[in-house]
Amino acid sequence: MNERLENGMRVRRQVLGDAHVDRAEAEKTDFDAPFQTLITETAWGNLWARDTITRRERSILTLALLAATGNFDEIPMHVRACERTGASRSDVMEAFMHVAVYAGVPRANHAIKLAKATWREMEDEGTMT
């Protein structure tokens, strides 16, 4: 394993948690292995590994960008990651309020709905701090 991939896997585990990464790795096939390597090296081993802004700030940016671009499938995963990055519920709401003004109320509304459902699931699972 190359250094960027190793670093990416370490950061990915720190942000998303071992359980999530273990599930993703167990579901990896020969077909999607190159894609998994790409995102682990670039998103996690390069971007998320940078120390120019905090992981809290990266969480807020990521959630806003996902909502603004309508990429809702990853919002629950990144809401869960906030437990590890330090982004609070109010941080998440601020991000989605920006989305409402700059990218549209329907996208922000859907993102808020997903965040609330994710927090309810986390409370039921006992995974919220």
N, C-alpha and C positions, 0 to 999 in steps of 0.2 A: 504494500500500500504506500502511495506517495505521501509526502509531507502535507500537502494541501488537503488531500482526502482524509488523512488521519486527523488533522486539525479540524476540518469540517465535521467529521463524525463526533469529535469531542464537543464542539460548540453546539451542534444539533442536539446532542444528549442533554447538555446543560440547559438549553432553552426549551426543548420540547419534552424532555424527560425520557428515562430509559424505557419505560413501558411503551410509549408511542413509537420510539425508534425501533425497539425490538419487534413490535408488530409489523412495522413497515419493512424491516429487513426480512422477516419471515415470509412476507407476501411477495417479495421481489422475485422476479423470474428472469430467465435469460433475455426475454424480450425487453423488459424495462430496466435491466441492470445498467446499460449505458446512460439512460436518463437519470437514474438515481445517483450515479457517480457524478454526472454533470451538476446536479443541484447541490449535492453534498460538497463538492469542490468549490463551486462558484457562490451559491447563496450562503452556505454555512462556513466554508473554509476561507472565503475571501471577504464577502460583504459583512456578514454577522460577526466575523472574527476581528474586524477593524475596531480600533479603540478611539476613533475620532468623535463618536457620539455614544451615549450609553445604550445598553440593551433596552432599557425602559423607553428611550426615545425611538429606538428601532421598532419596538412593538407598536408604539403609537403611529409611526409612519406607515408601517406595514398594514395595520388595520385600516387606516384611512385610504391607502392606495387600493387595497383589496375591495373595499366598499365602493370607492369612486369609479373603479373600472368594472364593477359588477362581477368580480371573481369571488362569489360568496362561499364556495365550497371550503375554502381554507380559513374562513373567519373563525369558526369554532376552535380549530387547532390553535390559532394565534391568540384567541381569548384565553384559552387554557394556559398558553405560554406566559401570559401576563403574571401568573402566580410565581414564575421563576425570574421574570425580568424586572418586576417591581412596578409595572404599569397598573395603576388603580382603576377602579370602575369610573371614577370621574375623569381620568385621563382618556379612557376609551370613549366616554360620552363626548368629551371635547373634540376628539378626532372625528366622530360621526357627525357632530354639529357642523364642523368645517365641511365635511362631505355634503351635507344638506345644502349649504350655501353655494359651494363651488362645483358640485357634481350632480346635485339633485336630491330632493326630499325622498322620492321613492327608494333610492339606493340606500340612503341613510336609515330610513325607516326599516328596511329589510335587515340591514346590518344590526340595528338595535334589537330587533326581534331575535336574531340568531344569538347575539351576546346574552340576552336575558335567558334564553332557553339553555345555553351552555352553562351559565352560572347556576341555574336550577339543577341541571344534571350534576354539576360538580358538588353542589350542596348535598344532593341525594347520595352521591358516592362517598362523601366525606373527604373530598380532595381539596377543599378550599381551606386556606389558612385563616 
